[in-house]
Amino acid sequence: MLARILSQMRHAPSASIVFVKLSGTSAHTLKWTFHNELGLVFVAVHQRILRLTYVEDLLESAKSAFAARFDRDATSYPAFEEEFTRLM
């Protein structure tokens, strides 16, 4: 299952898939987008039953906000955590 998800992520610049947990029946949606120049992947997972129409916009906003603060040597991003909370 994980191999299929990773394969789909490699071949699509941004997309979504639906998956079911192996240990239960709870279906989830996984959405992602890449920032190719920085080599980053931004992922959102939510329960499939929730029809969240803003997830793609949230991913794009988070990608832009994080890219503006990205530093390859940094290990934490407290300013981004505040920004992400605001985006939510």
Secondary structure, DSSP 8 states (H G I E B T S, - for coil): -HHHHHHHHHH-SEEEEEEE-TTSS-EEEEEEEEETTTTEEEEEEEETTS--TTHHHHHHHHHHHHHHH--TT-S--HHHHHHHHHH-
